[in-house]
Amino acid sequence: MMQLVYETENRKPYKILDISFKNVSFAENGKYD
């Protein structure tokens, strides 16, 4: 999973504020663990 937080100027991406990456795992029944 990736999360990107950015600032906009005139409704266009302007400045990246934060980027984070996380490994997502699921249980055997397919639910988010």
mmCIF entry with sequence, helices, sheets and N, C-alpha, C, O atoms, coordinates in Angstrom:
data_MODEL
# 
_entry.id   MODEL 
# 
_entity.id                         1 
_entity.type                       polymer 
_entity.pdbx_number_of_molecules   1 
# 
_entity_poly.entity_id                      1 
_entity_poly.type                           'polypeptide(L)' 
_entity_poly.nstd_linkage                   no 
_entity_poly.nstd_monomer                   no 
_entity_poly.pdbx_seq_one_letter_code       MMQLVYETENRKPYKILDISFKNVSFAENGKYD 
_entity_poly.pdbx_seq_one_letter_code_can   MMQLVYETENRKPYKILDISFKNVSFAENGKYD 
_entity_poly.pdbx_strand_id                 A 
# 
loop_
_entity_poly_seq.entity_id 
_entity_poly_seq.num 
_entity_poly_seq.mon_id 
_entity_poly_seq.hetero 
1 1  MET n 
1 2  MET n 
1 3  GLN n 
1 4  LEU n 
1 5  VAL n 
1 6  TYR n 
1 7  GLU n 
1 8  THR n 
1 9  GLU n 
1 10 ASN n 
1 11 ARG n 
1 12 LYS n 
1 13 PRO n 
1 14 TYR n 
1 15 LYS n 
1 16 ILE n 
1 17 LEU n 
1 18 ASP n 
1 19 ILE n 
1 20 SER n 
1 21 PHE n 
1 22 LYS n 
1 23 ASN n 
1 24 VAL n 
1 25 SER n 
1 26 PHE n 
1 27 ALA n 
1 28 GLU n 
1 29 ASN n 
1 30 GLY n 
1 31 LYS n 
1 32 TYR n 
1 33 ASP n 
# 
_struct_asym.id          A 
_struct_asym.entity_id   1 
# 
_struct_sheet.id               AA1 
_struct_sheet.type             ? 
_struct_sheet.number_strands   2 
_struct_sheet.details          ? 
# 
_struct_sheet_order.sheet_id     AA1 
_struct_sheet_order.range_id_1   1 
_struct_sheet_order.range_id_2   2 
_struct_sheet_order.offset       ? 
_struct_sheet_order.sense        anti-parallel 
# 
loop_
_struct_sheet_range.sheet_id 
_struct_sheet_range.id 
_struct_sheet_range.beg_label_comp_id 
_struct_sheet_range.beg_label_asym_id 
_struct_sheet_range.beg_label_seq_id 
_struct_sheet_range.pdbx_beg_PDB_ins_code 
_struct_sheet_range.end_label_comp_id 
_struct_sheet_range.end_label_asym_id 
_struct_sheet_range.end_label_seq_id 
_struct_sheet_range.pdbx_end_PDB_ins_code 
_struct_sheet_range.beg_auth_comp_id 
_struct_sheet_range.beg_auth_asym_id 
_struct_sheet_range.beg_auth_seq_id 
_struct_sheet_range.end_auth_comp_id 
_struct_sheet_range.end_auth_asym_id 
_struct_sheet_range.end_auth_seq_id 
AA1 1 MET A 2  ? GLU A 9  ? MET A 2  GLU A 9  
AA1 2 LYS A 12 ? PHE A 21 ? LYS A 12 PHE A 21 
# 
loop_
_atom_site.group_PDB 
_atom_site.id 
_atom_site.type_symbol 
_atom_site.label_atom_id 
_atom_site.label_alt_id 
_atom_site.label_comp_id 
_atom_site.label_asym_id 
_atom_site.label_entity_id 
_atom_site.label_seq_id 
_atom_site.pdbx_PDB_ins_code 
_atom_site.Cartn_x 
_atom_site.Cartn_y 
_atom_site.Cartn_z 
_atom_site.occupancy 
_atom_site.B_iso_or_equiv 
_atom_site.pdbx_formal_charge 
_atom_site.auth_seq_id 
_atom_site.auth_comp_id 
_atom_site.auth_asym_id 
_atom_site.auth_atom_id 
_atom_site.pdbx_PDB_model_num 
ATOM 1   N N  . MET A 1 1  ? 0.851   -1.153  0.000   1.00 0.00 ? 1  MET A N  1 
ATOM 2   C CA . MET A 1 1  ? 0.000   0.000   0.000   1.00 0.00 ? 1  MET A CA 1 
ATOM 3   C C  . MET A 1 1  ? 0.905   1.227   0.000   1.00 0.00 ? 1  MET A C  1 
ATOM 4   O O  . MET A 1 1  ? 1.950   1.237   0.651   1.00 0.00 ? 1  MET A O  1 
ATOM 5   N N  . MET A 1 2  ? 0.505   2.244   -0.722  1.00 0.00 ? 2  MET A N  1 
ATOM 6   C CA . MET A 1 2  ? 1.250   3.485   -0.770  1.00 0.00 ? 2  MET A CA 1 
ATOM 7   C C  . MET A 1 2  ? 0.310   4.641   -0.474  1.00 0.00 ? 2  MET A C  1 
ATOM 8   O O  . MET A 1 2  ? -0.819  4.671   -0.964  1.00 0.00 ? 2  MET A O  1 
ATOM 9   N N  . GLN A 1 3  ? 0.770   5.586   0.319   1.00 0.00 ? 3  GLN A N  1 
ATOM 10  C CA . GLN A 1 3  ? -0.014  6.777   0.614   1.00 0.00 ? 3  GLN A CA 1 
ATOM 11  C C  . GLN A 1 3  ? 0.813   7.992   0.209   1.00 0.00 ? 3  GLN A C  1 
ATOM 12  O O  . GLN A 1 3  ? 1.974   8.124   0.595   1.00 0.00 ? 3  GLN A O  1 
ATOM 13  N N  . LEU A 1 4  ? 0.205   8.868   -0.565  1.00 0.00 ? 4  LEU A N  1 
ATOM 14  C CA . LEU A 1 4  ? 0.880   10.066  -1.035  1.00 0.00 ? 4  LEU A CA 1 
ATOM 15  C C  . LEU A 1 4  ? 0.050   11.266  -0.623  1.00 0.00 ? 4  LEU A C  1 
ATOM 16  O O  . LEU A 1 4  ? -1.139  11.340  -0.934  1.00 0.00 ? 4  LEU A O  1 
ATOM 17  N N  . VAL A 1 5  ? 0.672   12.207  0.077   1.00 0.00 ? 5  VAL A N  1 
ATOM 18  C CA . VAL A 1 5  ? -0.013  13.430  0.500   1.00 0.00 ? 5  VAL A CA 1 
ATOM 19  C C  . VAL A 1 5  ? 0.673   14.589  -0.209  1.00 0.00 ? 5  VAL A C  1 
ATOM 20  O O  . VAL A 1 5  ? 1.891   14.748  -0.120  1.00 0.00 ? 5  VAL A O  1 
ATOM 21  N N  . TYR A 1 6  ? -0.111  15.394  -0.910  1.00 0.00 ? 6  TYR A N  1 
ATOM 22  C CA . TYR A 1 6  ? 0.486   16.500  -1.642  1.00 0.00 ? 6  TYR A CA 1 
ATOM 23  C C  . TYR A 1 6  ? -0.375  17.748  -1.547  1.00 0.00 ? 6  TYR A C  1 
ATOM 24  O O  . TYR A 1 6  ? -1.564  17.689  -1.235  1.00 0.00 ? 6  TYR A O  1 
ATOM 25  N N  . GLU A 1 7  ? 0.251   18.858  -1.822  1.00 0.00 ? 7  GLU A N  1 
ATOM 26  C CA . GLU A 1 7  ? -0.406  20.164  -1.813  1.00 0.00 ? 7  GLU A CA 1 
ATOM 27  C C  . GLU A 1 7  ? -0.752  20.519  -3.256  1.00 0.00 ? 7  GLU A C  1 
ATOM 28  O O  . GLU A 1 7  ? -0.029  20.151  -4.182  1.00 0.00 ? 7  GLU A O  1 
ATOM 29  N N  . THR A 1 8  ? -1.843  21.224  -3.440  1.00 0.00 ? 8  THR A N  1 
ATOM 30  C CA . THR A 1 8  ? -2.224  21.631  -4.785  1.00 0.00 ? 8  THR A CA 1 
ATOM 31  C C  . THR A 1 8  ? -2.176  23.158  -4.918  1.00 0.00 ? 8  THR A C  1 
ATOM 32  O O  . THR A 1 8  ? -2.324  23.901  -3.948  1.00 0.00 ? 8  THR A O  1 
ATOM 33  N N  . GLU A 1 9  ? -1.966  23.582  -6.145  1.00 0.00 ? 9  GLU A N  1 
ATOM 34  C CA . GLU A 1 9  ? -2.013  25.001  -6.474  1.00 0.00 ? 9  GLU A CA 1 
ATOM 35  C C  . GLU A 1 9  ? -2.757  25.115  -7.794  1.00 0.00 ? 9  GLU A C  1 
ATOM 36  O O  . GLU A 1 9  ? -2.373  24.494  -8.785  1.00 0.00 ? 9  GLU A O  1 
ATOM 37  N N  . ASN A 1 10 ? -3.810  25.900  -7.805  1.00 0.00 ? 10 ASN A N  1 
ATOM 38  C CA . ASN A 1 10 ? -4.672  26.012  -8.996  1.00 0.00 ? 10 ASN A CA 1 
ATOM 39  C C  . ASN A 1 10 ? -5.175  24.642  -9.440  1.00 0.00 ? 10 ASN A C  1 
ATOM 40  O O  . ASN A 1 10 ? -5.227  24.345  -10.634 1.00 0.00 ? 10 ASN A O  1 
ATOM 41  N N  . ARG A 1 11 ? -5.542  23.815  -8.471  1.00 0.00 ? 11 ARG A N  1 
ATOM 42  C CA . ARG A 1 11 ? -6.101  22.468  -8.678  1.00 0.00 ? 11 ARG A CA 1 
ATOM 43  C C  . ARG A 1 11 ? -5.137  21.507  -9.370  1.00 0.00 ? 11 ARG A C  1 
ATOM 44  O O  . ARG A 1 11 ? -5.575  20.527  -9.972  1.00 0.00 ? 11 ARG A O  1 
ATOM 45  N N  . LYS A 1 12 ? -3.840  21.770  -9.294  1.00 0.00 ? 12 LYS A N  1 
ATOM 46  C CA . LYS A 1 12 ? -2.832  20.875  -9.850  1.00 0.00 ? 12 LYS A CA 1 
ATOM 47  C C  . LYS A 1 12 ? -1.850  20.485  -8.751  1.00 0.00 ? 12 LYS A C  1 
ATOM 48  O O  . LYS A 1 12 ? -1.580  21.290  -7.860  1.00 0.00 ? 12 LYS A O  1 
ATOM 49  N N  . PRO A 1 13 ? -1.305  19.257  -8.796  1.00 0.00 ? 13 PRO A N  1 
ATOM 50  C CA . PRO A 1 13 ? -0.302  18.862  -7.791  1.00 0.00 ? 13 PRO A CA 1 
ATOM 51  C C  . PRO A 1 13 ? 0.854   19.860  -7.798  1.00 0.00 ? 13 PRO A C  1 
ATOM 52  O O  . PRO A 1 13 ? 1.372   20.219  -8.855  1.00 0.00 ? 13 PRO A O  1 
ATOM 53  N N  . TYR A 1 14 ? 1.248   20.300  -6.610  1.00 0.00 ? 14 TYR A N  1 
ATOM 54  C CA . TYR A 1 14 ? 2.271   21.335  -6.506  1.00 0.00 ? 14 TYR A CA 1 
ATOM 55  C C  . TYR A 1 14 ? 3.482   20.884  -5.692  1.00 0.00 ? 14 TYR A C  1 
ATOM 56  O O  . TYR A 1 14 ? 4.626   21.082  -6.104  1.00 0.00 ? 14 TYR A O  1 
ATOM 57  N N  . LYS A 1 15 ? 3.220   20.274  -4.529  1.00 0.00 ? 15 LYS A N  1 
ATOM 58  C CA . LYS A 1 15 ? 4.303   19.946  -3.624  1.00 0.00 ? 15 LYS A CA 1 
ATOM 59  C C  . LYS A 1 15 ? 3.983   18.658  -2.871  1.00 0.00 ? 15 LYS A C  1 
ATOM 60  O O  . LYS A 1 15 ? 2.897   18.523  -2.308  1.00 0.00 ? 15 LYS A O  1 
ATOM 61  N N  . ILE A 1 16 ? 4.920   17.711  -2.858  1.00 0.00 ? 16 ILE A N  1 
ATOM 62  C CA . ILE A 1 16 ? 4.737   16.465  -2.115  1.00 0.00 ? 16 ILE A CA 1 
ATOM 63  C C  . ILE A 1 16 ? 5.055   16.724  -0.645  1.00 0.00 ? 16 ILE A C  1 
ATOM 64  O O  . ILE A 1 16 ? 6.129   17.225  -0.310  1.00 0.00 ? 16 ILE A O  1 
ATOM 65  N N  . LEU A 1 17 ? 4.116   16.378  0.222   1.00 0.00 ? 17 LEU A N  1 
ATOM 66  C CA . LEU A 1 17 ? 4.291   16.582  1.655   1.00 0.00 ? 17 LEU A CA 1 
ATOM 67  C C  . LEU A 1 17 ? 4.732   15.317  2.370   1.00 0.00 ? 17 LEU A C  1 
ATOM 68  O O  . LEU A 1 17 ? 5.506   15.385  3.325   1.00 0.00 ? 17 LEU A O  1 
ATOM 69  N N  . ASP A 1 18 ? 4.248   14.153  1.918   1.00 0.00 ? 18 ASP A N  1 
ATOM 70  C CA . ASP A 1 18 ? 4.590   12.902  2.584   1.00 0.00 ? 18 ASP A CA 1 
ATOM 71  C C  . ASP A 1 18 ? 4.331   11.730  1.654   1.00 0.00 ? 18 ASP A C  1 
ATOM 72  O O  . ASP A 1 18 ? 3.348   11.720  0.915   1.00 0.00 ? 18 ASP A O  1 
ATOM 73  N N  . ILE A 1 19 ? 5.212   10.747  1.692   1.00 0.00 ? 19 ILE A N  1 
ATOM 74  C CA . ILE A 1 19 ? 5.022   9.477   0.977   1.00 0.00 ? 19 ILE A CA 1 
ATOM 75  C C  . ILE A 1 19 ? 5.311   8.370   1.974   1.00 0.00 ? 19 ILE A C  1 
ATOM 76  O O  . ILE A 1 19 ? 6.348   8.385   2.638   1.00 0.00 ? 19 ILE A O  1 
ATOM 77  N N  . SER A 1 20 ? 4.397   7.405   2.083   1.00 0.00 ? 20 SER A N  1 
ATOM 78  C CA . SER A 1 20 ? 4.645   6.274   2.965   1.00 0.00 ? 20 SER A CA 1 
ATOM 79  C C  . SER A 1 20 ? 4.257   4.976   2.268   1.00 0.00 ? 20 SER A C  1 
ATOM 80  O O  . SER A 1 20 ? 3.301   4.929   1.493   1.00 0.00 ? 20 SER A O  1 
ATOM 81  N N  . PHE A 1 21 ? 5.013   3.933   2.557   1.00 0.00 ? 21 PHE A N  1 
ATOM 82  C CA . PHE A 1 21 ? 4.778   2.611   1.993   1.00 0.00 ? 21 PHE A CA 1 
ATOM 83  C C  . PHE A 1 21 ? 4.569   1.635   3.138   1.00 0.00 ? 21 PHE A C  1 
ATOM 84  O O  . PHE A 1 21 ? 5.265   1.707   4.151   1.00 0.00 ? 21 PHE A O  1 
ATOM 85  N N  . LYS A 1 22 ? 3.620   0.729   2.986   1.00 0.00 ? 22 LYS A N  1 
ATOM 86  C CA . LYS A 1 22 ? 3.361   -0.282  4.006   1.00 0.00 ? 22 LYS A CA 1 
ATOM 87  C C  . LYS A 1 22 ? 3.050   -1.605  3.327   1.00 0.00 ? 22 LYS A C  1 
ATOM 88  O O  . LYS A 1 22 ? 2.404   -1.647  2.280   1.00 0.00 ? 22 LYS A O  1 
ATOM 89  N N  . ASN A 1 23 ? 3.518   -2.683  3.938   1.00 0.00 ? 23 ASN A N  1 
ATOM 90  C CA . ASN A 1 23 ? 3.153   -4.016  3.466   1.00 0.00 ? 23 ASN A CA 1 
ATOM 91  C C  . ASN A 1 23 ? 1.806   -4.377  4.061   1.00 0.00 ? 23 ASN A C  1 
ATOM 92  O O  . ASN A 1 23 ? 1.604   -4.277  5.271   1.00 0.00 ? 23 ASN A O  1 
ATOM 93  N N  . VAL A 1 24 ? 0.898   -4.792  3.217   1.00 0.00 ? 24 VAL A N  1 
ATOM 94  C CA . VAL A 1 24 ? -0.442  -5.172  3.651   1.00 0.00 ? 24 VAL A CA 1 
ATOM 95  C C  . VAL A 1 24 ? -0.537  -6.687  3.629   1.00 0.00 ? 24 VAL A C  1 
ATOM 96  O O  . VAL A 1 24 ? -0.125  -7.326  2.661   1.00 0.00 ? 24 VAL A O  1 
ATOM 97  N N  . SER A 1 25 ? -1.083  -7.265  4.698   1.00 0.00 ? 25 SER A N  1 
ATOM 98  C CA . SER A 1 25 ? -1.257  -8.715  4.721   1.00 0.00 ? 25 SER A CA 1 
ATOM 99  C C  . SER A 1 25 ? -2.727  -9.053  4.954   1.00 0.00 ? 25 SER A C  1 
ATOM 100 O O  . SER A 1 25 ? -3.482  -8.278  5.542   1.00 0.00 ? 25 SER A O  1 
ATOM 101 N N  . PHE A 1 26 ? -3.098  -10.212 4.482   1.00 0.00 ? 26 PHE A N  1 
ATOM 102 C CA . PHE A 1 26 ? -4.476  -10.675 4.594   1.00 0.00 ? 26 PHE A CA 1 
ATOM 103 C C  . PHE A 1 26 ? -4.510  -12.024 5.300   1.00 0.00 ? 26 PHE A C  1 
ATOM 104 O O  . PHE A 1 26 ? -3.603  -12.842 5.147   1.00 0.00 ? 26 PHE A O  1 
ATOM 105 N N  . ALA A 1 27 ? -5.555  -12.240 6.066   1.00 0.00 ? 27 ALA A N  1 
ATOM 106 C CA . ALA A 1 27 ? -5.756  -13.518 6.732   1.00 0.00 ? 27 ALA A CA 1 
ATOM 107 C C  . ALA A 1 27 ? -6.192  -14.559 5.694   1.00 0.00 ? 27 ALA A C  1 
ATOM 108 O O  . ALA A 1 27 ? -6.479  -14.216 4.547   1.00 0.00 ? 27 ALA A O  1 
ATOM 109 N N  . GLU A 1 28 ? -6.238  -15.807 6.095   1.00 0.00 ? 28 GLU A N  1 
ATOM 110 C CA . GLU A 1 28 ? -6.626  -16.878 5.172   1.00 0.00 ? 28 GLU A CA 1 
ATOM 111 C C  . GLU A 1 28 ? -8.022  -16.702 4.595   1.00 0.00 ? 28 GLU A C  1 
ATOM 112 O O  . GLU A 1 28 ? -8.300  -17.166 3.489   1.00 0.00 ? 28 GLU A O  1 
ATOM 113 N N  . ASN A 1 29 ? -8.908  -16.030 5.343   1.00 0.00 ? 29 ASN A N  1 
ATOM 114 C CA . ASN A 1 29 ? -10.277 -15.839 4.854   1.00 0.00 ? 29 ASN A CA 1 
ATOM 115 C C  . ASN A 1 29 ? -10.394 -14.599 3.954   1.00 0.00 ? 29 ASN A C  1 
ATOM 116 O O  . ASN A 1 29 ? -11.495 -14.252 3.528   1.00 0.00 ? 29 ASN A O  1 
ATOM 117 N N  . GLY A 1 30 ? -9.266  -13.928 3.662   1.00 0.00 ? 30 GLY A N  1 
ATOM 118 C CA . GLY A 1 30 ? -9.261  -12.804 2.734   1.00 0.00 ? 30 GLY A CA 1 
ATOM 119 C C  . GLY A 1 30 ? -9.464  -11.444 3.386   1.00 0.00 ? 30 GLY A C  1 
ATOM 120 O O  . GLY A 1 30 ? -9.482  -10.425 2.695   1.00 0.00 ? 30 GLY A O  1 
ATOM 121 N N  . LYS A 1 31 ? -9.619  -11.415 4.715   1.00 0.00 ? 31 LYS A N  1 
ATOM 122 C CA . LYS A 1 31 ? -9.820  -10.139 5.395   1.00 0.00 ? 31 LYS A CA 1 
ATOM 123 C C  . LYS A 1 31 ? -8.474  -9.484  5.699   1.00 0.00 ? 31 LYS A C  1 
ATOM 124 O O  . LYS A 1 31 ? -7.465  -10.168 5.870   1.00 0.00 ? 31 LYS A O  1 
ATOM 125 N N  . TYR A 1 32 ? -8.469  -8.170  5.763   1.00 0.00 ? 32 TYR A N  1 
ATOM 126 C CA . TYR A 1 32 ? -7.277  -7.401  6.093   1.00 0.00 ? 32 TYR A CA 1 
ATOM 127 C C  . TYR A 1 32 ? -6.788  -7.788  7.483   1.00 0.00 ? 32 TYR A C  1 
ATOM 128 O O  . TYR A 1 32 ? -7.564  -7.767  8.438   1.00 0.00 ? 32 TYR A O  1 
ATOM 129 N N  . ASP A 1 33 ? -5.546  -8.132  7.604   1.00 0.00 ? 33 ASP A N  1 
ATOM 130 C CA . ASP A 1 33 ? -4.983  -8.599  8.871   1.00 0.00 ? 33 ASP A CA 1 
ATOM 131 C C  . ASP A 1 33 ? -4.373  -7.448  9.640   1.00 0.00 ? 33 ASP A C  1 
ATOM 132 O O  . ASP A 1 33 ? -3.848  -7.647  10.735  1.00 0.00 ? 33 ASP A O  1 
# 
